[in-house]
């Protein structure tokens, strides 16, 4: 069977399986026997912290059902028992890390079997490993699955208890700050996704301003020297621009205005097309007959 791009996309189960397997391979989780000690140390660090002034991320309630199947991989968090390269919200705020979820039975099995598969087939790709693991798991002995499931349930209960102690030490103020921080992260993600979506839909690019045109020209006429930082070079160009006469600036202004007129026509046609196609979310609100309600702004209290 050929593995096509749609089959391996992130939205499909197999694509998600491959992605998560790659992450586990990259991070190489530690042995499951260290879970309780590591989580207990996290609580001790939290108790000894005198500067607990910011927020902690709190994990969602854990469901023990549907954990003995490969499908559980879709909801698996690779942050379990490993220190990932990406910083968590706690680390960004200088706080001890929160307790980590235990490995699900399938990922515990994958962690045990992957070295054996690689030893037998050193040239296997991640996709090949996932395929073999899925097949071996579906044919695995019932006693093995029961052992992994029992280990998971035991560590799951320990995790819930440790997490409850961790959350109990958070104040209402810290929870509010946590909620705001999560919202900020989500808003930033939404903006990135919107920029990507707009680019894919072919939105016309806004023309460069008069100063930016001057800056582009200066890159050729007076480029940055090896001894100069970009900031120093930019400051030098800004000063040079401010010394230009109105007549000298007019050349750049005229070009910018011409391009802006073309842009206004192109963006109007593009937005009209987007409305017809049902892509209302990419149209500027001021151009809609019934624009959506703006998001309420949260005013942070001054400390």
PyMOL commands that set and color helices and strands:
alter all, ss='L'
color gray80, all
select helices_A, chain A and resi 13-27+32-48+70-75+89-92+105-120+126-138+142-168+172-200+210-221+230-243+246-277+280-282+285-287
alter helices_A, ss='H'
color red, helices_A
deselect
rebuild
show_as cartoon
